[in-house]
Amino acid sequence: MIKLYIDWISQPSRAVKAVLDILKVPHEVKALKIQFDEHKSPEFTAIHPLQQLPLLQDGDFTVAESHNIMRYVIKQKNIQTHLYPLIDIKQQTRIDQYLDYHHTNTRKCLNLYHSVLISPIKGEKVFPEILDKERQDVAKVFSFFESNWLKGKSYICGDQLTLADISACSEMLQLDMIKFDFQKYPITNAWLHRVIRIPEVHQAHNVAFKIIKKYNPSSEFLK
Ligand SMILES: N[C@@H](CCC(=O)N[C@@H](CS)C(=O)NCC(=O)O)C(=O)O
């Protein structure tokens, strides 16, 4: 059976887990804790020298990179799904366009989350000018969601849920742990609520919700 190595607090890990669950692909979860350097163990390093999660193992074939893992499973198992339609090259290309954008744009949410929540826990100094820049980066991402990715559409690539939404939702929701004001971006906020209500996506965020409950108990996403 496919093995999926994840950390529940890792945004790309949660996104892959939700996709495998939606597609009902049998798999065994191997949960590691980055916090305790479990992804740097000799055993894990032997299968993935980059020491990053998520990782998928299909027999002796190893697949890294969250978006690549999602596409691999769909192509390998020839799954017909609107998440990434194998028969529609143009829609695939649209989805890939977002997924490529994600790494160097939406993923910047991670930096702000890290500076606000993780750095103080670790005793790391956060420079105000860096924090300012991270806030600006996130504001730019959210503004672009309002004005472009979600403009006139229910989902990033049209009227149906795709891999793009699941990846983006997992990344952006991490900001709920630092009480980000999602209501400043009403279109994006409504879309986030729509995506997180999907049972498999919600379930993949169980651990994230525990952290949200701790740091942001009045979060709208807990209701
Ligand atoms: N582009 C990668 C990003 C993977 C990534 O950054 N994973 C983080 C967790 S969210 C990780 O493994 N960090 C551990 C480390 O770099 O030491 C993907 O989409 O899978």
The ligand as an SDF file (V2000), in Angstrom:
LIG
                    3D

 20 19  0  0  0  0  0  0  0  0999 V2000
    7.4990   22.6070   -2.0250 N   0  0  0  0  0  0  0  0  0  0  0  0
    7.3440   21.5910   -1.0170 C   0  0  0  0  0  0  0  0  0  0  0  0
    7.4850   22.2360    0.3490 C   0  0  0  0  0  0  0  0  0  0  0  0
    7.6960   21.2060    1.4250 C   0  0  0  0  0  0  0  0  0  0  0  0
    8.0470   21.8520    2.7480 C   0  0  0  0  0  0  0  0  0  0  0  0
    8.4740   23.0270    2.8020 O   0  0  0  0  0  0  0  0  0  0  0  0
    7.8490   21.0930    3.8040 N   0  0  0  0  0  0  0  0  0  0  0  0
    8.1730   21.5870    5.1230 C   0  0  0  0  0  0  0  0  0  0  0  0
    6.9830   21.4200    6.0520 C   0  0  0  0  0  0  0  0  0  0  0  0
    5.6740   22.4710    5.6080 S   0  0  0  0  0  0  0  0  0  0  0  0
    9.3120   20.7450    5.6920 C   0  0  0  0  0  0  0  0  0  0  0  0
    9.3740   19.5790    5.4610 O   0  0  0  0  0  0  0  0  0  0  0  0
   10.1700   21.3890    6.4610 N   0  0  0  0  0  0  0  0  0  0  0  0
   11.2220   20.7460    7.1640 C   0  0  0  0  0  0  0  0  0  0  0  0
   12.5360   21.3120    6.8750 C   0  0  0  0  0  0  0  0  0  0  0  0
   12.6960   21.9870    5.8490 O   0  0  0  0  0  0  0  0  0  0  0  0
   13.4640   21.0380    7.6840 O   0  0  0  0  0  0  0  0  0  0  0  0
    5.9960   20.8890   -1.1870 C   0  0  0  0  0  0  0  0  0  0  0  0
    5.0680   21.5060   -1.7160 O   0  0  0  0  0  0  0  0  0  0  0  0
    5.8840   19.7120   -0.8110 O   0  0  0  0  0  0  0  0  0  0  0  0
  1  2  1  0
  2  3  1  0
  2 18  1  0
  3  4  1  0
  4  5  1  0
  5  6  2  0
  5  7  1  0
  7  8  1  0
  8  9  1  0
  8 11  1  0
  9 10  1  0
 11 12  2  0
 11 13  1  0
 13 14  1  0
 14 15  1  0
 15 16  2  0
 15 17  1  0
 18 19  2  0
 18 20  1  0
M  END
$$$$
